[in-house]
Amino acid sequence: MMFKVEWKEGAIRQLEKLEIFLSRRIYKKVSELSLNPFSKGIKKLKGSDLFRARVGDYRIILEIDLSNKLITILRIGHRKNIYET
């Protein structure tokens, strides 16, 4: 049961700003999510329908649509400022 992964424009831009080794780790994590979106390290954000995945000090904010088997990558950023709206 594979999920389709969709990247928002902002998330792609944030990924491109990171160092190459870090963006590769994040990309690898997202690829793993397409196989199992509820794997270890995925947490639901409080008061929201969004989820977060951890890659070192960085967070991937994502939306999981079970009915359409779709994962939408919304934002990527350092843990100290990713949760600011």
N, C-alpha and C positions, 0 to 999 in steps of 0.2 A: 504494500500500500504506500505508494510514493505521493508526496505532496508536491505541488507546483510551487516554485518560489518566485515571488515578484518583488523587485527592488524599486522603492520610491526614488525619485531623482535626487532628493536631499541626502538619502542614505548612500547613494553611489558617490556623490561629491564628498561626503564625510570620509568614506572608505579611501578615496583617492588621495586625501590629504595625509593619510597615515603612512608610516614607514612600511616598506614592502613586506618585511617579515611579519609584521602585525596584521596587515591587510590579508595576507595569505592565511594566517591562523583564523581570522574572522570568516573568510570565505569558506575555509574548510569546515568550520563549525556550522555555518549556514547549510552547507551541503549535507552534513550529518543530520540536521534538523529535517531535511526533506524526507529522510527515511523514517525518523521518529521525532515528531515535534514536541513530544513530552519526555524527552530523555533527561538524564541527570543534569541538574544545573539550570533547568528552565523554571522560572517562577512567575506566578501571576502577580501583576502590580496591584497594590491595594487601591480600592476605589476605582478600578478601571477594568476594561476588557482586554487590556494589552498584557503581553508577557515580556520577560527579559531573559536574555541568555548572557552568560558570563564568559569573557575571554580575557584572562588576566585582569588588568585594571579597567578594561573596556567593557561596555555593555552594548548589546544589540536589542533594540526595542522592536518588538514584532507583534503582529496580529495573526491569530490562527483561526481560519475559517474551516471548520470541520465538514460542513455540508458540501462545500466546493473543493475540499482538499487543497486549500491555498494558504500559503504562508506569505505575509506581506512584511518585508523589512522596511521599517519606518525611519529609524534613526540609529546612528552608531556614534558613540562618544565615550569619553573618559568618565569613570564612575562619579567623579566629583561634580560634574556639571551636566550629565545626561538627563537627570530628572527635573531640571529647571524647565519650566514651560515657556 
